[in-house]
Amino acid sequence: MASVEQVMKDALSLPSPLRALLAEKLVESLEFDVDDTVQTLWLNEAKRRRDEIRSGVVQPISGEEALAQVRRLLES
């Protein structure tokens, strides 16, 4: 069996698109322990935010504008 160092060397010698595909597949293969309570809380939060936008309570802004606002806050 090849060593981790050899596998890494071989992987790094691949063209960029193949390295990206390999990285994607490696990340997909990782098992994440997801706390069901936390997952339920995030799902409820996402639904609440969606409903606020749909009802007009909250007006969405673009990602660019959000980043600009954060930068202004950090600069002050």
N, C-alpha and C positions, 0 to 999 in steps of 0.2 A: 504494500500500500504506500502511496506517495505521502511524503511529509507535508505538513501545512505550509512550510516554506516553499516547497516545490510547487504545490498547487497555486499558491499566491503568485509565484514567479510566472507560471504558465498563464494564469488569469490576467496578469498585468501586461502580458505580451499580446493579448487579443486586441483587435481593433475596437475603438470606442463604442460603437453600437453593440457589439457582442459583450463587452464588459458591462454596459448598462443593463442588458438583458440578464446577464449572470447575476448582477447585484440585485435586480428586481426579484429574481427567483430565489436567491438566498434569503432575502428579507421575508418573502412570502412563506418560506419554510420554517421560520422561527415560530415557536409556540409562545403565545402571550397569555399569561394568567389574567383574565379579566374578572374583576369583582362585579358580580351581578348587580349589587346595590349601586355601585358607582355607574355602571352602564345604564341602569334605569334612571338614575338622577340626571345624567347627561342627555338621555333621550327626552326626558320630560322638559329639561331646559331648552333643548333645541325646538321642541314643539311649541313651548311658550313664546320663544322669540319669533318663530314662524307666524304664530297667531297674532302677535303684536304688529308685525309688518303687514299681514293681510288685513287687519282691522284698521290700519292707519294710525295706530297709537305711536308707532315708531316709523320714522322715515329712513330707509336705508341710504347709505352713501357708498361711493365706489371705494375699492381698496386703495387706490391712489390717494383719495381724499383722506381716508382714515390714517394712512401712513404720514401724510402731510401734517395732520393734526397732532399725531404722536411726536413727530419731529419738533413741531412748534412748542409743545409742552416740555420736551426734554431740553430745549434751548433756553427756556425761560427760568 
